Amino acid sequence: MLDYGTLREIWWLLLGVLLIGFALTDGYDLGLGAIYRFITRDDIERRMALEAIEPHWEGHQVWFILGGGAVFAAWPTLYATSFSGFYFAMLLVLLALILRPVGFNFRNKVQNPAWRNAWDWALTVSGVVPSLVFGVAFGNLFLGVPFHFSDTLRPVYDGSFFALFHPFALLAGVVSLAMLVMHGASFAAMKIEGVVGDRAHAVARAAALVTLAAFVAAGLWLSVLPGHVITGGADPNGPANPLGKQVAVVAGAWLGNQKAHPLLWLVPALAAAGMLAVALLRQRVAAFVASCLAVAAVILTAGIALFPFLLPSSTDPNQGLTIWDASSSARTLGIMLFAAAVFLPLILAYSTWAFRIMRGQVTRAHVEEQARNGGGY
């Protein structure tokens, strides 16, 4: 039987798996959506780009739903507090994600260039906005979120929507947007034939260099940014009480885990190597694999730096949420772990099967035939 502290750490790892799964799958949908208006020149080429992600994008949203469900069930205090602080940001992401299926379904309802052009830009917005906001939200975790708990343990948010756009948070947003553009363009370069794939390959190489520069800049900034470190009171096996620990704010503390365990520096090194590989490789399948490694390593780098914090507080650092003091009961985590052990392999198997069934490139001839028959996007 696993002890309480171990269950908490396992669920921290599983949350990372879900975030990485979402970034690797729906991430290339968002990234391609953000750029497809710019790598295509006519309606057929745009339909080719949409056809590349059409078989998968709905299924990929399962990862996002699972991530939200895991936070709700495993760390209910985190769920409640983060929704208070990031309410408008989450609403913005939700509206963008709602806009995407509407754009897919309505784009070809009317045979009018202005109508289709408007929906093309709507789909572009639905790719750019979530990609940027996810990074800005992550950046704010390192800055600390302005919240505290009342005497009745009710979370109280002390900030505003516009305060979220701190320069460091915007830099994190650039990392996120450039990374997903790199990922989406790498996928398009592999999946779409001809000049559209060639343009996507050029975009992927440029985006990889931008991502690398922003990632290094964020790391250097993080090395001097005030970070949170637990100095006492934390009990991995104790009750979930966010008021029972002491936290100090120390410059450069967010890199404390890497300094204490030097092998962890291999994770950001792997991220940088993946980005360089995307920029240099001519073989497009290999470049997409390198993009996957880079995306996973970037997210893991951020998770390692934050550990064990889930939602640091800038108002009262002692009340920041960690994996140990914001979790559900041991029984809840155990039941959820059993469910995850059953369903996560099924989701992975289905995703792998669907990707294999839909393998092969999207060709102009195929899309033109669909257009003549009144089908496709």
CORCOR-V813191 format. One record per helix or strand of 3 or more residues. SS is the DSSP state (H for helix, E for strand). FROM is the first residue (numbers start at 1). LEN is the number of residues. Records with the same first field share a line. If there is no record, write none. Layout:
SS=FROM-LEN, FROM-LEN
This chain:
H=4-32, 43-12, 57-18, 76-10, 87-20, 113-31, 162-3, 167-25, 194-29, 253-8, 262-19, 284-23, 317-3, 330-28, 364-9
E=147-3, 155-3, 226-7, 246-6, 309-3
